[in-house]
Amino acid sequence: MKIVRDGAEIELTSAELYAAYLEQQHIFDVQDVSVELESVADALNSISGDSEAGCAAEKLLRNPKALDEIADAKRARMTKYGTPWLTATSDAVYEAIDKMLNN
């Protein structure tokens, strides 16, 4: 694949193209789990005020390393077990919240 950047034409190797694909996929996964965490935090906090699980979700949202790990867990579920995207996202988020509450 060829791209043009600042007037220079660059040809990506297959390995570079695949690495860029994986990087973008991870960015999308992080966005997915962030949206799910926000949704869970809002729902839990509105149901029971300032719930412990809602607070855990908010803490995870502020932790880039945690978001990366949750995104990786989501992708692993999809790849290893064929879990559908929405289910994998939700499962990974709730598992991370449970893990934080039990530590």
ABEGO torsion letter per residue (X at the ends): XBBBBGGBBBBBBAAAAAAAAAAAAAAAAAAAAAAAAAAAAAAAAAAAEBBAAAAAAAAAAABAAAAAAAAAAAAAAAAAAGBBAAAAAAAAAAAAAAAAAAX
